[in-house]
Amino acid sequence: MAALATPQDRLEAVRAALAREAEPLVALTHLLHLCRDQHAELWERIGDPDCRHRVTAALEPLTAMLAARAEAATVDAALGRALADALVAVEGVPAVVVARALAELLDGHFADTFTDSFRRRSPYQPSVGDPIPLDAPDLRGVMQMPPTAPPWRLANRLDETRHVRLAGGWAVQFRVVFDYSLYDGLAGLVTAETVVATCHPNRTMAEFELPKDADGRTFPVRPADPARQHQLIDRLIGRACAAGAGIVVLPELAVTASMARRLREWTQRPDGPRLLIAGSHHHEDPPDGEPARRRRRNTAMAWVRGHEQPLTHDKHSPADRPVVEDIQPQGWPEQRVYVLADGWHLVIAICRDLLNPEAVHALAEVGANLVLVPAMSESLTAFGGPAAQLVGARQALVAVANNPGQWPDAPATTAGGPARALFGHPGFARQTRLVHTPDPGPGTALLTVGSGQIAWLDDARDASSRDPHDQRQANGTASARRDGPAWLRSLTTHLAAPPATGTGSPEQIALRPAAVLVLLTDDGDGPRVLLTERARDLGDYPGRLVFPGGAADARDAGPVATALREAHEETGLDPRPVQIIGALPAFALPDSGFLVTPVLAWSAAPVFSAGINPAEVRALGWFHLPEVASGANPYPHADAAPQVGAMTAAVADLLTGILDRADHTRHPYARIAAVPGRD
């Protein structure tokens, strides 16, 4: 609508439009334009309860008309005239306040028709002032923890209703396209059971070709051994699917164009993912055109089950370090938003695109709430802010797949290397979590949407590279009996050897094998045991004091391997000074679905070679066994002190019973070391 000279002219133009407009979405848009144009007056009066009361009373006849048209999908002539007649000042209340109330009425009554209006226009490219859909999934059916903010908006905005917003200046900066082609095909993509996987095939940049021109610009970056890379990626995707992944994301520049096309086969398998972001690749377009007319691009390709053609997205922010990326982004960058039936707005961004503040603002404005990001960055630290902004503004799920695992001159981190992945989740207290790994080799990160739990699966190793855990246990027991304190010698005589493989039979139990590390030491004051205080935003046992440990994965040779791996990933414990001395009978935990083997170990001088994983652990501490066995609050004078987990207390009680005769365990205190900088 053209700009008019006075507010009264604008008001009359909107009234005229309402009287003749049959499509509810367009009628609502006219009202929102008036609210935007006269926002100063609207802000001044909208919060006055008396104004709201007067407007509500004045609109009662119109409300009754709408109620009588419960099944209507259009604005008939009589209703249009009633809307126009209602748009006037009411008892000293400006007409713009009435316009706002009318917009809310139309939104509440005709919201079910808006999707059809947008779908008819798909692919829909809004200009400034055009309506865009504000969809949101019902997070109550998706997450087991409360979200960090209301699921559809954080603040009262006067240029939007619950289901519609006016496009802002970002529509000039970015060519945003709302695409409904996957609306039904990807319905149900995200549920509480959905697992999002990021696959990480490479260890170092030496596994890539990095051709540079005379100016030091690099193109094309690609795997040095495509056949090996494809084989490795297939293996990682296979492991992700075996773990239940329905969404898989590969890193930036981890594939070639032909490899990306062949990866479509995974979405055609009944046990494959429904959505596969096949990384990104460098290429020239058109490949056989005149050199002067070719454009170098970094393109992400994605495959959807049941969808013949790939989804594509071009990177619009070239890298400038550690390599200078020689691509030519299009002048008006496109961001496609795939709208799904259950409220998800799926977008793909490539690496530095997520670091562009203007781009992130545009993503938040268009309601992006499922953001999948192939990346190739020496650090993911900078990605935390933009991802957290999307989680906070739109309750988004974010997955960033980074590669490779090691970079020359990379910034040091508490885990000894750059993060492999970053996940954003509406249930995380800090909104995002980085995934650090003890080894920079290939692997897969997993996020379970419902619980917010994160896991890392190392790529399968040769048996010769595994720790010889059986020999470790034998050596550890002998050493403990020879060199350890008296209570330790007594304990080892009552312990069984850990089982060589996962405890239990699949025919007899339906619980997932897991293990915890019960690490004992002695500082001259009796046996102490290592406990972790779990992060308070985890789905299972938040804030509890528990042994380090977790679920077994495919590479683990048995409970010992699981316990040592999990302890290292959670606490940074160096396994080399740890001596395995035995195991207790497995504990069945039906509520969480695990069969947990407590693996007992001893270390005279434990070494923590890496920092804790803050995604899972808030703090570490050494506790005397009787205090843990009691299950009571180890800090009786603190209001919000952590409690000991039930299984942890039961294990400590068993050990205390074994040692009770020797009376080595009666000490009334323990200390826990808080992690610096964490609340």
N, C-alpha and C positions, 0 to 999 in steps of 0.2 A: 504494500500500500504506500503510495507516494506521501512524502512528508507534507503536512498541511500547516497553515499559518498559526492557528490557535488551538488550544485544548478543546474548545467547543467544536471546531471543525473536525477534529479527530473523533470526538465522541459521536457526532452525527454520522460520520462515515462508517463507524463500527456498527451503529444502530441499523443503518441501511443494509450493511452486509449481513447482519444477523437475520433480518427479515426475509432474505431471499436464499440463504444458504441451507442446503439440505444435508450436507455431510457434517456429522458432529465434530470430527477432528478439525475441520476448517473453521467451523464456528468457534470452537475453543481457542484456536490460534488467534482469531481476531480479538478475542477478549484478552488474551495474554499480551498481545501487542499494546493494547491500551494500558495494561498494568505496567509494562516495561517503560512506555513513553512517559507515564506520569508516576514513576516510582517514588519520587520524593514526597508527593502528597500522600501516596498510598502508605509509605512507611510511617508517616506521621500519625495516621489515623487507624491503621489496621490493628494495632494492639489495644485499642480502646474497647473494653467489654461492652460499653453502652452502644457504641457504633455497631458492633457485631449483633447485638440484640435487636436493634432497630432494623437492620438489614434482614435478619432472619425472619422477623415478623412480616416485613413487607413482601418477602418472597414466598410466603406460605401458599398462596394460590398457584404460583408456578411450580412449587414442589409437589403439589397435589396433581397438577397436569402431568408431570414426569412420572409419578407413581402410577397413574392410569395408563401410561404407555410403557409398561414394564418390558414388553417384548419388542419394542420399536428399535430399529437399527438406523433410522434416519430422522432428521428434524422435519416434521411436516409443516405445512404452511401456517396452521394455527399456532403451533408451538414456536415457530420462528417469529411471528408477530408478537407473541407474548414475551419472548426474550428481548426483542427490541423495545417493547413498551416498558419492560422492567428496568432497563438500563438508564436510570435517571437518578438525580440526587434524592435522598430520602431523609426528610426531617433534619436537614443540616448536615447529613452524611454525604460526602462527595460521591459522584457517580462511579469513580474509579474503584471505590471500596465495594460498591455493588457489583462492578465488573469482576472483581476477584471472587466474590461469593458465587456469581453465575458460573465462572470457570470451574469452581469446585463442584457445583451441582452437575454440570455437563460431564466432568471427569468421572464422578461417581456413578452416573447413570449410564453413560455410553462407553465406558472403558473397554468393554468386551468387543466393541466394533473397531477400536483403533488399530489392532493388529491387522485386520483385513485391509484397512485403509493404507497402511504402510506396505503390506505385501503386494498390493496392486501396483505400487510405485517401484517395487524392487527390480533392479538395484537402484536404491534411492540415494541421491546425492543432495543433501540440504545446502541451501545458501543461508547467509546470516538472516535470522528472524524466522526461518522455517521451523516447523515442529520436528522433533526427534523423539523416538520412543524411550521411555524410562522403564525398563523391565527389571525385575529382580526375582531370583528364586526364593522359595520358602526355605530359609536356612535351618528352620527347626527340623526339617526332615533330612538334612544333609550333614549336620554337625552334631556331635555329642556334647560339645561345650558351648557356653553362651558366646555370642559374637561380641566383638570389641565395640560395636556401635550399632544403632538401628540400621536395618538392612536396606533402606531405600534412600535416605538422605540424612545429612547431619545437621543442616541448618534450614531455616525457613527462607525460601527464595520466592520472589514474587513473579518471576518469569517462568514458573513451572507449576505443574500440579503433581499429583502422585504418579501419573503415568505419562506425562508429556512435558517436554522442556523446549524452549526456543533456542535454536542454534546461535552461538555467539561468534565473536571475531575469529575463533579458531577455524571456522569454515572458510576463511580467506587464506589462512596459512596452510591448511591441509585439505586435500580433496578426500573427505570422509564419505564412504559409501556404505550404506546399510544393505546387507545382502541376506535375503530370506531363503536362499536356495537350499540351505541345510536345516531349515526350521523343523521339519518333521523327521528328517533322516538322522539327526543327532539328538532327538528327544531322549531324555533319560541318560545322557552321557555322564552327568555328574550326580552321583548318589553318595550316601554314607559309605558304601562299600567300594567306591571307585578308588583305584590306585593310580597315581600319576607317577610315571617313571622318567628319569633323565638318564641317558646312556652316555658314557664317557670313554671313548675308545683309545685315546692316546696319552702317552706318558710325557713326551717332550716335543718341542718344536722341530727336533731333528727328524721327526717322522713326516715332515711336510716339505714340499717343494716351495721355495720362496724366491722366485725369479724377480730381479730388480733391474730397472732401466738405468740410464746414465744419471738420472736425477734422484735415484734411490727409491723410486716408487715401485710397489710390488703388485704384480698381477701376472697370472692367476695363482693364488694360494690353493694348493690341493694336496691330497695325500701322496706321499712319495711312492707308496706301493698300493695302488688301488685294489688289487686282488686280495691282498692280506687285509686291508682296511674293510672291505666288504665282508669278508669272512668273520672278522672280529665284531663288526656291527651286527651281523646276523646273530652271532652268539649272544651278544648283550641284549638284543631285543628279545631273543628266545627266553633268556633268563627273566627279563622283565615280565613277559607274558606268563611264564610259569608262576611268577609271584602274584599274578592277578591284575596286571596293569591293563587298563582300558585306554589310557592316554600315554603316548611315548613321545619324548622330545629328544632329538639329537642336537649336537652342538653346531655352531657356525663353522662353515668351511671344512666340515668333516667328511664331505662326500663330493663326488663329481656329479655332473648333470645326469650321466647315464646311470650311475649308482642310485641317485635319488629316484629316477624313474623305476628302476627295478625293485626298489623297496616297497612299491605298491603291493607286491605279492603278500606282504604281511597282513594288510587289511582285508585281503580276500580269504584268509584262513579263518575257520570258525573259532580257533583259539587265539587269534591275533588281536591286536588293539583295534578299537573302533576309530581312533584318530592317531595318526602318526605324522609328527612334524619331522620330515626327513632332512633336518639340518638346513644348511644353505650352501651354495656353490657359486664360484666365479664363472662368468661366461660373457660372451659378446653377442649382441643382438643388433641386426641379424647376423648370424655366424658367417654367411657367405656373401654379405654385402660389401660395398666399397669401403675400404679402410676408414675413409674420412666420415662415413655415415654410420659406422658401428658405434654402439654405446656399451661400455663395460659396466657390468651389473653384478651385484651380489644378491642372489635371489633365494628365498626360502621356498621350499616345496612341501606341501602337506597332502596326505592321502586320507580319505574318509571311506569307511566300509560302505559299499553300495553306491558310491559316487564315482563315475567314470573318469572325470577330469580332476587334475590336481588343483589345490588351492595354492596360489603364489603370492609372494609379498617381496617387494624390493627394498633393500636397505637404503635409507636416505641420509645417514650420518657416517661418512667414511672414517675408518680408523686412522689415527695419526701416530700411534705407538702400540707395541714396540716395532710394528711395521707400518709404513705409510701406504695405505690401501689406494690403489689406482682405479677407482670406479667413478662413473659420472652419473650421479643420481638425477632423476627427473626434476625439473624446476618446481613443479607443484606436487609434492609428495603425496601419494595416496595411502590412506589407512582404511582397510576394509574391515567392517564389523559384521561378523556372521551372527545373526540373531537366531537363537534356538527357542523351541517351544516352551521350555520350562524356565525362561527368564534369564538365561545366560547369554552374554554378549562376548563371543569368542574373537580375540584378536591375536595376530602374530606380530612380534617385533623382533628385530635383529640387533642384538648386542647394544651398540652405542645409541640406537634409536630410543632405548629406554632411559638414557642419560640426558636426553634433550628436554629441558623443563617445559618448553612449549608443547612438545609432543605428549608428555605425560599429562599436562593439563587438558589437552584435547581428549586423551583417552579417558580421563576421569569424567569429563563433560559428556561424552557419548555413552557412558555407562559401561565401559569395558570391565568385566568382572571375571573373565577367564583368559589370562594373559600368558602366552607361551613364548619363550624367548630362547632361541639358539644364540650362544655367545662364544667368543674366543677372546678372553681378557686375562691379563696377568693378575687381576684382583677383582673380586666381586663386592668389595666393601662399598664402593660408590653406588651399587645397584640397590642397596638396602633402603635408601631414602625414597627413591621413586616407587619401589615396590610397596613400601609401607604407605605411601600416599594413596595408591590405588586400593590397598586393603582398607584403609580408613575411610576413603571417600565413597567407594563403591562395593565394599565387602568382597573384594576380588580374591580369587585364587591365582597365584603367580608361580610359574616354574621357570627357572633359568638354568639351562644346561651349559656348563662351561667346559673348556677343553683347550690345551692339554693339562695334565696334572702338575707339570713343573715348567717354570719359566726362568730364563736367565735373568738374574738381578731382580727377581720378583720381591715385593715387600714381604717382610717376615710376618708370620701370624702365630697365634698361640698354639696352633696345631702343627706347625712346622712346614706349611705350604699353603698355596692359594686354595680357596674354597672350590670344591668341585661343582656344587650346585647351590642355588638359593631358592627357598620356597616362601611364598607369602600365603597366609591363611587367616581368615577372619577370627579364628579362635585362639591364635597365638597372642600371648600377653604383649609381646613386643612386635607383633604383626609379621615379622620375617625371621627366618632362621637360615644360617649358613651351614652347609654340610662340608666339614673337614674330614679328611681320611688320613690314616697313618701311612698309607703307601700311595704314591702318585700314579700307580698303574691303572689299567682299565677297570671299569666297574659301573655299577648302576645304583642310582639313588632312588628311593621309593618314598612317596608320601601317601598315606591313607587318609582320604578326605574326612571321613567321619570322626576319627579319633585324633587327627593331626599328628600321628606317629610317623617318624622318619627312620628309614633303615638304609644301610649301604651294603651292597653285595659286591665283593671283590670278584674280578674275573677268575675263572677256574685256573688253578695252578697245578703243575705236575706234582705227583706224590713226592718226588725227591726234594721239592722245595718246601714241603711242610715241616713244621717242627716235629721231631720224634717224640710225641707226647707220652707214649708208653714208657720210653726210656727215661723221660723227664720225671715221671711219677716214681719209678723205681729208684733213680738217683736221689730224688728229693726226699723220699722216705728214709733211705739209708743215711743221708746227710743229716736229716733232722734228728734221727736217733743218736747219731754220733756227736753232733756239735750243738744241738739245740738245748734249751733249758729243760729242767726236769718235767714240767707240765707238758711240754711238747712231746717228749719221749713217751710219756704216759698216754697221750692222746693218740699217737700213731699206732699203738698196739690195738686200738679198738676200732680202727677205720678200715673199710673195704676199699679196694682199688676202684678208681673210676671206670665205668663201662667204656668199652672201646668205641661204641657207636651210640646213637641216640637211645635213650631208655624207653623200653616198652615196645609193644608190637602193634602195628596198624590194625590188625584184626581185633585186638583186645581193647584199645583205647582210641579215642578220636581227639586227642590233645596234641598240640604242636610241641615238639621237644625244645627245651630251653635249658640254660645253665647259669648259675651265679658263681662268682669267685668269692670264697670266704677266706680272705687273706689275713693271716695272723702275724703279729710281731710282738716283741717284748722289749720295753725300754727300761727294764729293771724293776718294774712295778707290776708285773704280771701280764697275762696275755691281753692284747688289744686287737680289735678287728676293724678293718676299713669299711666305712659306710659312705654312701653318697646321699646327699639331700637332692631329691629330684626336683627339676624345674616345676614351678607352681602352675604352669599352663599346660602341662601334659594331660592326656586323657586318662592314663592309668597311674594310680598312686601319686597324684601331684603333691609335692611338698613333703613326701614321706622320706624317712631314713631307711635305706635299703642297701643290700649288697649290689655291687656293680654286676651287670649281667644282662642277658636278653635271649632272644630266640636264636635257634640254630639256623645257619644257612647252608646252602648246598656245598660250599667248599670246606666246611668244618669236618674234621675227622672224627669228632665225638665231643662229649661235654667239656673235656679239658680245653680243646681248641676253641669252642664257643666261649667259655668263661674267660680265657686269656684275651681273645680278640675283643670281646665286649668291654672288658676292663680297660684295655688299651684305648679303645675308641672313646669311652666315656670319661676316663680319668687321666689318660696319658701314661699309665703304668707301663714301665719297661718290663717285659716278661722275662728277661734274661736272669735277674737275680731272684726270680720266684721259683720256689721248689714245691712241686705238687706232692701232697702227702696222703691223699685219699679222697673219699667221697661219702656223703650221707645218702640214705635212700631218697628217691625222687619224691617231690611234693606235687600232688595234683591240684591245680587251681582252675576249677571249672568256670568261674566267673570271667576269667581272662583267657581261658582256652589253652593253657600251657601246662606241660609236665616238666617241672624244674628240678634239675640235678644240682645240689650244692657241692661244688668242687672245693676241697680244702687245700690251702697252700700256706707256705711259711716263707718269710723273708726277714732276715736279720736286719737288713738295711734297704728298704724299698726305694726304688728310683722312679721318679716321674719325669720321663724324658720329653713329654709334650704337655700342653695345657689341657684343661678339661674341655669337654664339648658343652658349651653353654646352652645348646638346644635341649639337652637332657639333664644336665647336672648344674645345680646352683652352688654347691659347696661340697667339700670333702672333710672327713674327720676320722679320728681313731678313738674307739670306745672300748671300755672294759666290758667283758662278756656279761656279767650279771646285770649291768645297766641295760644292755640290749635285750637280754632275756626277759626282763620285767615288762617290756613293751610300753613302759611309761614314758612320760615326757622327760627327756634328759635335762631339761631346763625348767624346773618346777616354778621358778619365779618369773618366767617370761610369758607374755600374753599370747604370742603367736609362734611359739617354738614348734619345730617339726616333731612329729610322732614317729615311732618305730613301726615299720610295716609288720603285718601279722606273721607272714612266713619268715621274715628276718628274725623276729623275736623267737619263733619256734625253733629255728636252727640254733640260735644262740643258747636256748634253753637245753637242747640236746647236748651241745658241747659242754655247757656248764655242769650238766648231770654227770657226764663222763669224768670230768675233772674235779667233781665235788669232794671226793675223798682227800685229794691232795691239798685242798683249801688254798689254791693259788689264785683264786679269782674274786676275792671280796674287796672291791675297791669302789668307793662311792662317787667317783667323779669321771667326767670325760670332757674333752674339748673338741670343738669343731672349728675349722679354719674357714672363715667366709672368703669368698672370691673377691678380690679388690674390685671396686667399681660396680658391684651388683647390689641391688637393694633386696 
